[in-house]
Amino acid sequence: MPTRNPTSALAAIRRALAEERTALHRAWVTWIVKRLSTMEQVPLGLLERQLGVLLDLLIELTGPLRREVSDLWLDAAEWYGNTAAERGLAAGEIVEEFQYLRELLIRRLSELTDPGTQGHPMGGVIRLNQLLDSGLAHAVVGYTDTLVESLLEGRGIPMGRPDHKEADIENRLKHLEKELVKLQKKAN
């Protein structure tokens, strides 16, 4: 039995995800927006960008930049948890949002697998799941940190803090997008 190269498996997954990025993003955003009742806490455009950054980072984690992007992925995922608390979500809802992304990714990868070939080796799919798990864990940490901070400040459950500023989200998004572009340019 031939030995499979996990790097080539991730490269195949990266290509497939990059090709499907727009469809994946649209499906993830649509699913989240349909289930939100507290959408006014974070403007739709900012949420779309945040989900796009997470997806772009995940795609880069399956490519040659995986080591360089790893810390940025965890940071962005933790911040996603922070903003999820601002959106008034429960911790379980963050898990559901990441689980839906996992479902989308697995479904897309299985659809892109040619039945006449061996498709995407299992090692690459397992690695992708590990990346999602690490992001999810950090998102829950970010959520918990925000919740604890709000409790210590006496605000109770963070259902749209009065001092919440769209500009803070915008600035954080710009920073993450800038860091990702910088890493991508460095690799080229």
Secondary structure, DSSP 8 states (H G I E B T S, - for coil): -----HHHHHHHHHHHHHHTHHHHHHHHHHHHHHH-S-GGGS-HHHHHHHHHHHHHHHHHHTSTTHHHHHHHHHHHHHHHHHHHHHTT--HHHHHHHHHHHHHHHHHHHHHHS-TTS--S-HHHHHHHHHHHHHHHHHHHHHHHHHHHHHHHTT--S-SS-TT--HHHHHHHHHHHHHHHHHHHHHH-
